[in-house]
Amino acid sequence: MKINKIIRYLILADLAFWTGWGLVTPVFSIFVVQNIIGGSAFVVGIATAIYWITKSFLQYPAGLFLDHHKGDRDDYLFLLLGFLTASVIPLGYVLSKFPWQIYVLDFFYGAGMAISIAGWRAIFTRNIDKGKEATEWSLDDSVLGFGTGVSGFITGLLVFKFGFNSSFIFSAILGLLSVVFLLCLKKDIIGNYHGGVYMDIKDIFKKKRKR
C-alpha cells in the first residue's frame, strides 16, 4: 500500500514516541511509590490529574490558534515542540526526588501533549491520502498499539534487570527519535508563512520600522 511521505513519517514518529512512553507508563506508579520521597498512590493521583487537566485545558485553545493561522507550518512547529518537550520528561523523572518535581514535570508533559496532538491531527487530516482515510487512521492506531504493547513487555525486563532509570532513558531516546522523524518533514510541510504566526510577527516589526 502506497502512503505519502508526510503520513508515513507522522506514523513513524507516533510509533517511536508512544513506544517510548510505553516504557514509562506501566511502571510510573511503582517508581513514584518506591523512588520518590513521600511517594504514594495519592502523589500518583495528583500527578495524573495535573497531566490530564493541563492537557485538556490547553488542547482546545491550541487547536483554535492553529485553525486561525493558515498553512501547516504553525501546526508543524507545535507538533515538533510538543514532542520534544514530552520526550525529555522521562529524563526529568530520573533526576526527581520529591513529589513537587513530578508535578512540575507532568504539567509540562500535559502542555507538550496538548500542542503536539493539536498539530499532529491537523497535519495528518490535511495530508491523508484521499480514499484511504479509514485505512491510514487505522494503520496509525494499529502501529501505535503494537508499539505500546511490545514496550510494555520490554519495560518489565528493563526494570527487573537494570532498574527504572534504564526504562526512562530508553523512553527519552525513542522520543527524540520521533523528533528526528518529524525533522525529516521540514521541507515537505505544505503551506507558507503568509497568514501564519510568522507573518504576524513580521508585520509587527514592519510597523515598528514605519514609526
FIKOLZA-1660 file (N, C-alpha, C; in steps of 0.1 Angstrom, whole numbers, plus 5000, padded with zeros to 4 digits):
% residues 211
   i   px   py   pz ch aa at
   1 5008 4988 5000  A  M  N
   1 5000 5000 5000  A  M CA
   1 5009 5013 5000  A  M  C
   2 5006 5022 4991  A  K  N
   2 5014 5034 4990  A  K CA
   2 5008 5044 4999  A  K  C
   3 5017 5051 5007  A  I  N
   3 5014 5061 5016  A  I CA
   3 5023 5073 5014  A  I  C
   4 5017 5085 5013  A  N  N
   4 5025 5097 5010  A  N CA
   4 5035 5099 5022  A  N  C
   5 5046 5106 5019  A  K  N
   5 5057 5108 5028  A  K CA
   5 5053 5114 5041  A  K  C
   6 5044 5124 5041  A  I  N
   6 5041 5131 5053  A  I CA
   6 5033 5122 5062  A  I  C
   7 5024 5114 5057  A  I  N
   7 5016 5105 5065  A  I CA
   7 5026 5094 5071  A  I  C
   8 5035 5089 5062  A  R  N
   8 5044 5078 5066  A  R CA
   8 5053 5083 5078  A  R  C
   9 5058 5095 5077  A  Y  N
   9 5067 5099 5088  A  Y CA
   9 5059 5103 5100  A  Y  C
  10 5047 5108 5099  A  L  N
  10 5039 5110 5111  A  L CA
  10 5036 5097 5118  A  L  C
  11 5033 5087 5111  A  I  N
  11 5031 5074 5117  A  I CA
  11 5044 5069 5124  A  I  C
  12 5055 5070 5117  A  L  N
  12 5068 5066 5123  A  L CA
  12 5071 5074 5136  A  L  C
  13 5068 5087 5135  A  A  N
  13 5070 5095 5147  A  A CA
  13 5061 5091 5159  A  A  C
  14 5049 5088 5155  A  D  N
  14 5039 5083 5165  A  D CA
  14 5044 5070 5171  A  D  C
  15 5048 5061 5163  A  L  N
  15 5053 5048 5167  A  L CA
  15 5065 5049 5177  A  L  C
  16 5075 5057 5173  A  A  N
  16 5086 5059 5182  A  A CA
  16 5083 5066 5195  A  A  C
  17 5074 5076 5194  A  F  N
  17 5071 5084 5206  A  F CA
  17 5063 5076 5216  A  F  C
  18 5052 5069 5211  A  W  N
  18 5044 5062 5220  A  W CA
  18 5050 5049 5225  A  W  C
  19 5059 5043 5217  A  T  N
  19 5066 5031 5222  A  T CA
  19 5075 5036 5233  A  T  C
  20 5081 5047 5232  A  G  N
  20 5089 5053 5243  A  G CA
  20 5082 5055 5255  A  G  C
  21 5070 5061 5254  A  W  N
  21 5062 5063 5266  A  W CA
  21 5056 5050 5272  A  W  C
  22 5055 5040 5263  A  G  N
  22 5051 5027 5268  A  G CA
  22 5061 5021 5277  A  G  C
  23 5073 5026 5277  A  L  N
  23 5084 5021 5287  A  L CA
  23 5082 5028 5300  A  L  C
  24 5074 5038 5301  A  V  N
  24 5073 5046 5313  A  V CA
  24 5059 5043 5320  A  V  C
  25 5049 5044 5313  A  T  N
  25 5035 5043 5318  A  T CA
  25 5033 5031 5328  A  T  C
  26 5037 5019 5323  A  P  N
  26 5034 5007 5332  A  P CA
  26 5040 5007 5346  A  P  C
  27 5052 5014 5347  A  V  N
  27 5059 5014 5360  A  V CA
  27 5059 5027 5367  A  V  C
  28 5052 5037 5361  A  F  N
  28 5053 5050 5367  A  F CA
  28 5048 5050 5382  A  F  C
  29 5037 5044 5384  A  S  N
  29 5032 5044 5398  A  S CA
  29 5041 5037 5408  A  S  C
  30 5047 5026 5404  A  I  N
  30 5057 5019 5412  A  I CA
  30 5069 5028 5415  A  I  C
  31 5073 5034 5404  A  F  N
  31 5085 5043 5405  A  F CA
  31 5083 5054 5416  A  F  C
  32 5071 5060 5415  A  V  N
  32 5068 5071 5424  A  V CA
  32 5068 5066 5439  A  V  C
  33 5061 5055 5441  A  V  N
  33 5060 5050 5454  A  V CA
  33 5073 5045 5460  A  V  C
  34 5082 5039 5452  A  Q  N
  34 5094 5034 5456  A  Q CA
  34 5106 5044 5456  A  Q  C
  35 5106 5053 5447  A  N  N
  35 5118 5061 5445  A  N CA
  35 5116 5076 5449  A  N  C
  36 5104 5081 5451  A  I  N
  36 5102 5095 5454  A  I CA
  36 5099 5096 5469  A  I  C
  37 5107 5105 5475  A  I  N
  37 5105 5108 5489  A  I CA
  37 5091 5112 5492  A  I  C
  38 5084 5105 5500  A  G  N
  38 5070 5108 5503  A  G CA
  38 5060 5103 5492  A  G  C
  39 5065 5095 5483  A  G  N
  39 5057 5090 5472  A  G CA
  39 5046 5081 5477  A  G  C
  40 5035 5082 5471  A  S  N
  40 5023 5073 5475  A  S CA
  40 5013 5073 5463  A  S  C
  41 5003 5065 5465  A  A  N
  41 4992 5065 5455  A  A CA
  41 4986 5078 5453  A  A  C
  42 4985 5086 5464  A  F  N
  42 4979 5099 5464  A  F CA
  42 4988 5108 5455  A  F  C
  43 5001 5107 5456  A  V  N
  43 5010 5115 5448  A  V CA
  43 5008 5112 5433  A  V  C
  44 5007 5099 5430  A  V  N
  44 5005 5094 5417  A  V CA
  44 4992 5100 5411  A  V  C
  45 4981 5100 5420  A  G  N
  45 4968 5106 5416  A  G CA
  45 4969 5120 5412  A  G  C
  46 4976 5128 5421  A  I  N
  46 4978 5142 5418  A  I CA
  46 4985 5145 5405  A  I  C
  47 4996 5137 5403  A  A  N
  47 5004 5139 5391  A  A CA
  47 4996 5136 5379  A  A  C
  48 4988 5125 5379  A  T  N
  48 4980 5121 5368  A  T CA
  48 4969 5132 5365  A  T  C
  49 4963 5137 5376  A  A  N
  49 4953 5148 5374  A  A CA
  49 4960 5160 5368  A  A  C
  50 4971 5164 5372  A  I  N
  50 4978 5176 5367  A  I CA
  50 4981 5174 5352  A  I  C
  51 4985 5162 5348  A  Y  N
  51 4987 5159 5334  A  Y CA
  51 4974 5161 5326  A  Y  C
  52 4964 5154 5330  A  W  N
  52 4951 5154 5322  A  W CA
  52 4944 5167 5322  A  W  C
  53 4945 5174 5333  A  I  N
  53 4938 5187 5334  A  I CA
  53 4945 5197 5325  A  I  C
  54 4959 5197 5326  A  T  N
  54 4967 5206 5318  A  T CA
  54 4965 5204 5303  A  T  C
  55 4965 5191 5299  A  K  N
  55 4964 5187 5285  A  K CA
  55 4950 5191 5280  A  K  C
  56 4940 5188 5288  A  S  N
  56 4926 5191 5284  A  S CA
  56 4923 5206 5283  A  S  C
  57 4929 5214 5293  A  F  N
  57 4927 5228 5293  A  F CA
  57 4934 5236 5281  A  F  C
  58 4945 5231 5277  A  L  N
  58 4953 5237 5267  A  L CA
  58 4951 5233 5252  A  L  C
  59 4946 5220 5251  A  Q  N
  59 4945 5215 5237  A  Q CA
  59 4935 5222 5229  A  Q  C
  60 4923 5225 5234  A  Y  N
  60 4913 5232 5226  A  Y CA
  60 4918 5246 5222  A  Y  C
  61 4923 5254 5231  A  P  N
  61 4929 5267 5226  A  P CA
  61 4940 5266 5216  A  P  C
  62 4948 5255 5218  A  A  N
  62 4959 5253 5208  A  A CA
  62 4953 5250 5194  A  A  C
  63 4942 5242 5194  A  G  N
  63 4935 5239 5181  A  G CA
  63 4929 5252 5175  A  G  C
  64 4923 5260 5183  A  L  N
  64 4917 5273 5178  A  L CA
  64 4928 5281 5172  A  L  C
  65 4939 5282 5179  A  F  N
  65 4950 5291 5174  A  F CA
  65 4955 5285 5161  A  F  C
  66 4957 5272 5159  A  L  N
  66 4962 5267 5147  A  L CA
  66 4952 5268 5136  A  L  C
  67 4939 5267 5138  A  D  N
  67 4929 5269 5128  A  D CA
  67 4929 5284 5123  A  D  C
  68 4932 5292 5132  A  H  N
  68 4932 5307 5129  A  H CA
  68 4943 5311 5120  A  H  C
  69 4954 5303 5120  A  H  N
  69 4966 5307 5112  A  H CA
  69 4967 5296 5101  A  H  C
  70 4967 5301 5088  A  K  N
  70 4967 5293 5077  A  K CA
  70 4980 5286 5075  A  K  C
  71 4980 5274 5067  A  G  N
  71 4992 5267 5064  A  G CA
  71 4995 5257 5075  A  G  C
  72 5004 5248 5072  A  D  N
  72 5008 5237 5081  A  D CA
  72 5020 5240 5089  A  D  C
  73 5027 5251 5087  A  R  N
  73 5040 5253 5094  A  R CA
  73 5038 5256 5109  A  R  C
  74 5027 5263 5112  A  D  N
  74 5024 5265 5126  A  D CA
  74 5021 5252 5133  A  D  C
  75 5013 5244 5126  A  D  N
  75 5009 5230 5131  A  D CA
  75 5022 5222 5134  A  D  C
  76 5031 5223 5124  A  Y  N
  76 5044 5215 5124  A  Y CA
  76 5052 5220 5136  A  Y  C
  77 5053 5233 5138  A  L  N
  77 5061 5237 5150  A  L CA
  77 5055 5233 5163  A  L  C
  78 5042 5234 5164  A  F  N
  78 5035 5229 5176  A  F CA
  78 5038 5215 5179  A  F  C
  79 5037 5207 5168  A  L  N
  79 5040 5192 5169  A  L CA
  79 5054 5190 5173  A  L  C
  80 5063 5196 5167  A  L  N
  80 5077 5194 5170  A  L CA
  80 5081 5198 5184  A  L  C
  81 5076 5210 5188  A  L  N
  81 5079 5215 5201  A  L CA
  81 5073 5206 5212  A  L  C
  82 5060 5202 5209  A  G  N
  82 5053 5193 5219  A  G CA
  82 5060 5180 5221  A  G  C
  83 5064 5173 5210  A  F  N
  83 5070 5160 5211  A  F CA
  83 5084 5162 5218  A  F  C
  84 5091 5173 5215  A  L  N
  84 5104 5175 5221  A  L CA
  84 5103 5177 5236  A  L  C
  85 5093 5185 5240  A  T  N
  85 5091 5187 5254  A  T CA
  85 5087 5174 5261  A  T  C
  86 5078 5166 5256  A  A  N
  86 5073 5154 5262  A  A CA
  86 5084 5143 5262  A  A  C
  87 5093 5144 5252  A  S  N
  87 5103 5133 5251  A  S CA
  87 5114 5134 5262  A  S  C
  88 5116 5146 5267  A  V  N
  88 5127 5148 5278  A  V CA
  88 5121 5147 5292  A  V  C
  89 5108 5146 5293  A  I  N
  89 5102 5144 5306  A  I CA
  89 5107 5132 5314  A  I  C
  90 5108 5120 5307  A  P  N
  90 5114 5108 5314  A  P CA
  90 5128 5111 5320  A  P  C
  91 5136 5119 5314  A  L  N
  91 5149 5122 5320  A  L CA
  91 5147 5130 5332  A  L  C
  92 5137 5138 5333  A  G  N
  92 5134 5146 5345  A  G CA
  92 5130 5136 5356  A  G  C
  93 5123 5126 5353  A  Y  N
  93 5119 5116 5363  A  Y CA
  93 5131 5110 5370  A  Y  C
  94 5141 5107 5361  A  V  N
  94 5154 5101 5366  A  V CA
  94 5160 5110 5377  A  V  C
  95 5159 5123 5375  A  L  N
  95 5166 5133 5384  A  L CA
  95 5157 5137 5396  A  L  C
  96 5144 5133 5396  A  S  N
  96 5135 5137 5406  A  S CA
  96 5136 5130 5419  A  S  C
  97 5134 5137 5430  A  K  N
  97 5134 5131 5444  A  K CA
  97 5122 5134 5452  A  K  C
  98 5115 5145 5448  A  F  N
  98 5103 5149 5456  A  F CA
  98 5091 5150 5447  A  F  C
  99 5079 5149 5454  A  P  N
  99 5066 5149 5446  A  P CA
  99 5065 5162 5438  A  P  C
 100 5069 5174 5443  A  W  N
 100 5066 5186 5436  A  W CA
 100 5074 5186 5422  A  W  C
 101 5085 5179 5422  A  Q  N
 101 5092 5178 5409  A  Q CA
 101 5084 5170 5399  A  Q  C
 102 5078 5159 5404  A  I  N
 102 5069 5151 5395  A  I CA
 102 5058 5159 5390  A  I  C
 103 5052 5167 5399  A  Y  N
 103 5040 5176 5395  A  Y CA
 103 5044 5186 5384  A  Y  C
 104 5056 5192 5385  A  V  N
 104 5060 5202 5375  A  V CA
 104 5063 5195 5362  A  V  C
 105 5069 5183 5362  A  L  N
 105 5072 5176 5350  A  L CA
 105 5059 5172 5343  A  L  C
 106 5049 5167 5351  A  D  N
 106 5036 5163 5345  A  D CA
 106 5028 5175 5339  A  D  C
 107 5030 5187 5345  A  F  N
 107 5024 5199 5339  A  F CA
 107 5030 5201 5325  A  F  C
 108 5043 5201 5324  A  F  N
 108 5049 5203 5311  A  F CA
 108 5047 5192 5301  A  F  C
 109 5045 5180 5307  A  Y  N
 109 5041 5168 5298  A  Y CA
 109 5028 5171 5292  A  Y  C
 110 5018 5175 5301  A  G  N
 110 5005 5178 5296  A  G CA
 110 5004 5189 5286  A  G  C
 111 5012 5200 5288  A  A  N
 111 5013 5211 5279  A  A CA
 111 5019 5207 5266  A  A  C
 112 5030 5199 5266  A  G  N
 112 5036 5194 5254  A  G CA
 112 5026 5185 5246  A  G  C
 113 5019 5177 5253  A  M  N
 113 5010 5168 5245  A  M CA
 113 4998 5176 5240  A  M  C
 114 4994 5186 5247  A  A  N
 114 4982 5194 5242  A  A CA
 114 4986 5201 5228  A  A  C
 115 4998 5207 5227  A  I  N
 115 5001 5213 5215  A  I CA
 115 5005 5203 5204  A  I  C
 116 5011 5192 5208  A  S  N
 116 5016 5183 5198  A  S CA
 116 5004 5175 5192  A  S  C
 117 4994 5171 5199  A  I  N
 117 4983 5164 5194  A  I CA
 117 4975 5173 5185  A  I  C
 118 4973 5186 5189  A  A  N
 118 4966 5195 5180  A  A CA
 118 4973 5197 5167  A  A  C
 119 4986 5198 5167  A  G  N
 119 4994 5199 5155  A  G CA
 119 4994 5186 5146  A  G  C
 120 4996 5175 5153  A  W  N
 120 4997 5162 5146  A  W CA
 120 4984 5159 5139  A  W  C
 121 4973 5161 5146  A  R  N
 121 4960 5157 5139  A  R CA
 121 4956 5167 5128  A  R  C
 122 4960 5180 5129  A  A  N
 122 4957 5189 5118  A  A CA
 122 4965 5185 5106  A  A  C
 123 4978 5182 5107  A  I  N
 123 4987 5179 5096  A  I CA
 123 4982 5165 5090  A  I  C
 124 4979 5156 5098  A  F  N
 124 4975 5142 5094  A  F CA
 124 4962 5143 5086  A  F  C
 125 4953 5151 5091  A  T  N
 125 4940 5152 5085  A  T CA
 125 4941 5159 5071  A  T  C
 126 4949 5169 5070  A  R  N
 126 4950 5177 5057  A  R CA
 126 4958 5169 5047  A  R  C
 127 4967 5160 5051  A  N  N
 127 4976 5153 5042  A  N CA
 127 4972 5138 5039  A  N  C
 128 4962 5133 5046  A  I  N
 128 4958 5119 5044  A  I CA
 128 4954 5117 5029  A  I  C
 129 4958 5105 5025  A  D  N
 129 4955 5101 5011  A  D CA
 129 4940 5100 5008  A  D  C
 130 4935 5106 4998  A  K  N
 130 4921 5106 4995  A  K CA
 130 4917 5091 4992  A  K  C
 131 4906 5087 4998  A  G  N
 131 4901 5074 4996  A  G CA
 131 4907 5063 5005  A  G  C
 132 4917 5068 5014  A  K  N
 132 4924 5059 5023  A  K CA
 132 4922 5064 5037  A  K  C
 133 4912 5072 5040  A  E  N
 133 4911 5078 5053  A  E CA
 133 4910 5068 5064  A  E  C
 134 4901 5058 5063  A  A  N
 134 4899 5048 5073  A  A CA
 134 4911 5039 5074  A  A  C
 135 4917 5036 5063  A  T  N
 135 4929 5027 5063  A  T CA
 135 4941 5034 5070  A  T  C
 136 4944 5046 5067  A  E  N
 136 4955 5053 5073  A  E CA
 136 4953 5056 5087  A  E  C
 137 4941 5060 5091  A  W  N
 137 4939 5063 5105  A  W CA
 137 4940 5050 5113  A  W  C
 138 4935 5039 5107  A  S  N
 138 4935 5026 5114  A  S CA
 138 4950 5021 5115  A  S  C
 139 4958 5023 5104  A  L  N
 139 4972 5019 5104  A  L CA
 139 4979 5026 5115  A  L  C
 140 4977 5039 5117  A  D  N
 140 4984 5046 5128  A  D CA
 140 4980 5041 5141  A  D  C
 141 4967 5038 5143  A  D  N
 141 4963 5033 5156  A  D CA
 141 4968 5019 5159  A  D  C
 142 4969 5011 5148  A  S  N
 142 4974 4997 5150  A  S CA
 142 4989 4997 5153  A  S  C
 143 4996 5005 5145  A  V  N
 143 5011 5006 5148  A  V CA
 143 5013 5011 5162  A  V  C
 144 5006 5021 5166  A  L  N
 144 5007 5027 5179  A  L CA
 144 5004 5016 5190  A  L  C
 145 4994 5009 5188  A  G  N
 145 4990 4998 5198  A  G CA
 145 5001 4987 5198  A  G  C
 146 5006 4984 5187  A  F  N
 146 5016 4973 5186  A  F CA
 146 5029 4978 5194  A  F  C
 147 5033 4990 5191  A  G  N
 147 5045 4995 5197  A  G CA
 147 5043 4996 5212  A  G  C
 148 5032 5001 5217  A  T  N
 148 5029 5002 5231  A  T CA
 148 5029 4988 5238  A  T  C
 149 5023 4979 5231  A  G  N
 149 5022 4965 5236  A  G CA
 149 5036 4959 5238  A  G  C
 150 5044 4960 5228  A  V  N
 150 5058 4955 5228  A  V CA
 150 5066 4962 5239  A  V  C
 151 5065 4975 5240  A  S  N
 151 5073 4982 5250  A  S CA
 151 5068 4979 5264  A  S  C
 152 5055 4975 5266  A  G  N
 152 5050 4971 5279  A  G CA
 152 5057 4959 5284  A  G  C
 153 5060 4949 5274  A  F  N
 153 5067 4937 5278  A  F CA
 153 5082 4940 5281  A  F  C
 154 5088 4949 5273  A  I  N
 154 5102 4952 5274  A  I CA
 154 5104 4959 5288  A  I  C
 155 5094 4968 5292  A  T  N
 155 5096 4976 5304  A  T CA
 155 5099 4967 5316  A  T  C
 156 5091 4956 5317  A  G  N
 156 5093 4947 5328  A  G CA
 156 5107 4942 5329  A  G  C
 157 5112 4938 5317  A  L  N
 157 5125 4932 5317  A  L CA
 157 5136 4942 5320  A  L  C
 158 5134 4955 5315  A  L  N
 158 5144 4965 5317  A  L CA
 158 5145 4969 5332  A  L  C
 159 5133 4971 5338  A  V  N
 159 5132 4975 5352  A  V CA
 159 5138 4963 5361  A  V  C
 160 5134 4951 5358  A  F  N
 160 5139 4940 5366  A  F CA
 160 5154 4938 5365  A  F  C
 161 5159 4940 5353  A  K  N
 161 5174 4938 5351  A  K CA
 161 5182 4950 5355  A  K  C
 162 5178 4962 5351  A  F  N
 162 5186 4974 5353  A  F CA
 162 5180 4985 5361  A  F  C
 163 5168 4984 5365  A  G  N
 163 5162 4995 5373  A  G CA
 163 5153 5005 5364  A  G  C
 164 5147 5014 5372  A  F  N
 164 5138 5023 5365  A  F CA
 164 5145 5033 5355  A  F  C
 165 5157 5037 5359  A  N  N
 165 5164 5047 5351  A  N CA
 165 5166 5042 5336  A  N  C
 166 5169 5029 5335  A  S  N
 166 5172 5024 5321  A  S CA
 166 5159 5025 5313  A  S  C
 167 5148 5022 5319  A  S  N
 167 5135 5023 5311  A  S CA
 167 5132 5038 5307  A  S  C
 168 5135 5047 5316  A  F  N
 168 5132 5061 5314  A  F CA
 168 5142 5067 5303  A  F  C
 169 5154 5063 5304  A  I  N
 169 5164 5068 5294  A  I CA
 169 5161 5063 5280  A  I  C
 170 5157 5050 5279  A  F  N
 170 5153 5044 5266  A  F CA
 170 5141 5051 5261  A  F  C
 171 5132 5055 5270  A  S  N
 171 5120 5062 5266  A  S CA
 171 5123 5075 5260  A  S  C
 172 5132 5083 5266  A  A  N
 172 5137 5096 5261  A  A CA
 172 5143 5094 5247  A  A  C
 173 5151 5084 5246  A  I  N
 173 5158 5081 5233  A  I CA
 173 5148 5079 5222  A  I  C
 174 5138 5071 5224  A  L  N
 174 5128 5068 5214  A  L CA
 174 5120 5081 5211  A  L  C
 175 5117 5089 5222  A  G  N
 175 5110 5101 5220  A  G CA
 175 5118 5111 5211  A  G  C
 176 5131 5112 5213  A  L  N
 176 5139 5120 5205  A  L CA
 176 5140 5115 5191  A  L  C
 177 5139 5102 5189  A  L  N
 177 5139 5096 5176  A  L CA
 177 5126 5100 5168  A  L  C
 178 5115 5102 5175  A  S  N
 178 5103 5107 5169  A  S CA
 178 5105 5121 5164  A  S  C
 179 5112 5129 5172  A  V  N
 179 5115 5143 5167  A  V CA
 179 5124 5142 5155  A  V  C
 180 5133 5133 5154  A  V  N
 180 5141 5132 5141  A  V CA
 180 5133 5128 5129  A  V  C
 181 5123 5119 5131  A  F  N
 181 5114 5116 5120  A  F CA
 181 5106 5129 5116  A  F  C
 182 5102 5137 5125  A  L  N
 182 5095 5149 5122  A  L CA
 182 5104 5159 5115  A  L  C
 183 5116 5160 5118  A  L  N
 183 5125 5169 5112  A  L CA
 183 5127 5165 5097  A  L  C
 184 5125 5152 5094  A  C  N
 184 5126 5148 5080  A  C CA
 184 5115 5154 5071  A  C  C
 185 5105 5160 5078  A  L  N
 185 5094 5165 5070  A  L CA
 185 5095 5181 5069  A  L  C
 186 5106 5186 5073  A  K  N
 186 5108 5201 5074  A  K CA
 186 5105 5207 5060  A  K  C
 187 5110 5201 5049  A  K  N
 187 5109 5206 5036  A  K CA
 187 5096 5202 5029  A  K  C
 188 5088 5193 5035  A  D  N
 188 5077 5188 5028  A  D CA
 188 5063 5194 5034  A  D  C
 189 5064 5201 5045  A  I  N
 189 5052 5206 5051  A  I CA
 189 5046 5216 5041  A  I  C
 190 5033 5214 5039  A  I  N
 190 5025 5222 5029  A  I CA
 190 5022 5236 5036  A  I  C
 191 5021 5246 5028  A  G  N
 191 5017 5259 5033  A  G CA
 191 5028 5269 5032  A  G  C
 192 5025 5281 5036  A  N  N
 192 5035 5292 5036  A  N CA
 192 5034 5301 5048  A  N  C
 193 5043 5310 5050  A  Y  N
 193 5042 5318 5062  A  Y CA
 193 5031 5328 5062  A  Y  C
 194 5026 5332 5050  A  H  N
 194 5016 5342 5049  A  H CA
 194 5003 5338 5056  A  H  C
 195 4998 5346 5065  A  G  N
 195 4986 5343 5072  A  G CA
 195 4989 5335 5085  A  G  C
 196 5001 5331 5087  A  G  N
 196 5005 5324 5099  A  G CA
 196 5011 5333 5110  A  G  C
 197 5015 5327 5121  A  V  N
 197 5021 5334 5131  A  V CA
 197 5034 5342 5127  A  V  C
 198 5041 5336 5117  A  Y  N
 198 5053 5342 5113  A  Y CA
 198 5050 5356 5106  A  Y  C
 199 5039 5356 5098  A  M  N
 199 5035 5368 5091  A  M CA
 199 5031 5379 5102  A  M  C
 200 5025 5374 5112  A  D  N
 200 5020 5384 5123  A  D CA
 200 5033 5390 5129  A  D  C
 201 5043 5382 5132  A  I  N
 201 5055 5388 5138  A  I CA
 201 5062 5397 5128  A  I  C
 202 5063 5394 5116  A  K  N
 202 5069 5402 5106  A  K CA
 202 5062 5416 5105  A  K  C
 203 5048 5415 5105  A  D  N
 203 5040 5427 5104  A  D CA
 203 5043 5437 5116  A  D  C
 204 5045 5431 5128  A  I  N
 204 5048 5439 5140  A  I CA
 204 5061 5446 5138  A  I  C
 205 5071 5439 5133  A  F  N
 205 5084 5446 5131  A  F CA
 205 5083 5457 5120  A  F  C
 206 5075 5454 5110  A  K  N
 206 5074 5464 5099  A  K CA
 206 5067 5476 5104  A  K  C
 207 5057 5475 5113  A  K  N
 207 5050 5486 5118  A  K CA
 207 5059 5495 5127  A  K  C
 208 5068 5488 5134  A  K  N
 208 5078 5495 5143  A  K CA
 208 5088 5503 5135  A  K  C
 209 5092 5497 5123  A  R  N
 209 5101 5504 5115  A  R CA
 209 5095 5517 5108  A  R  C
 210 5082 5515 5105  A  K  N
 210 5075 5527 5099  A  K CA
 210 5074 5538 5109  A  K  C
 211 5073 5535 5121  A  R  N
 211 5072 5545 5131  A  R CA
 211 5085 5553 5133  A  R  C
% end
